[in-house]
Amino acid sequence: IHPVFNKVLLSQYYDLSFPSQQRPPPPPPELIGSEPEYKVEYIVDAKLVYRKLKFLIY
């Protein structure tokens, strides 16, 4: 695989975000022992990557 990308397929980046749409930073994780623990509200998506299940969570 050669790491080259055709410049014709590129387009300029435009920031479309509005200040009112910015999310607040996530709270710090709770530590259970020495491992951080977060609360998951729901699972948005899941997929297999190299035979391991990966989750997109909210």
C-alpha positions in Angstrom: 0.0 0.0 0.0 1.4 3.4 -1.0 0.3 6.3 1.3 -0.7 8.7 -1.5 -4.0 10.6 -1.8 -5.3 12.3 -5.0 -5.5 16.0 -4.4 -8.5 16.3 -6.7 -10.5 14.4 -4.0 -9.6 16.9 -1.3 -11.7 19.9 -0.3 -11.2 22.8 2.0 -12.3 22.4 5.6 -15.1 24.8 6.8 -15.9 24.9 10.5 -19.7 24.7 10.7 -20.1 24.5 14.4 -21.9 27.1 16.4 -20.9 28.1 20.0 -24.3 27.1 21.2 -23.7 23.5 19.9 -20.5 22.9 21.9 -20.8 20.1 24.4 -19.4 20.6 27.9 -16.3 18.6 28.7 -17.0 15.1 30.1 -16.8 14.8 33.9 -13.7 13.1 35.3 -13.9 9.3 35.6 -14.7 7.6 38.9 -11.8 5.5 40.0 -12.6 1.9 41.0 -9.4 0.6 42.4 -6.9 2.0 39.9 -9.1 1.7 36.9 -11.2 4.6 35.6 -15.0 3.9 35.3 -17.4 5.9 33.2 -21.2 5.7 33.1 -22.6 4.7 29.7 -26.0 6.2 28.8 -26.5 4.0 25.7 -24.6 2.2 22.9 -24.8 4.0 19.6 -23.1 1.5 17.4 -20.9 -1.7 17.5 -18.5 -3.3 15.0 -15.9 -6.0 14.8 -12.3 -4.9 14.4 -9.7 -7.6 14.2 -12.1 -10.1 15.7 -12.8 -7.8 18.7 -16.0 -6.1 19.3 -15.7 -2.2 19.5 -18.5 0.0 20.8 -19.4 3.6 20.1 -21.1 4.9 23.3 -22.8 8.0 24.5 
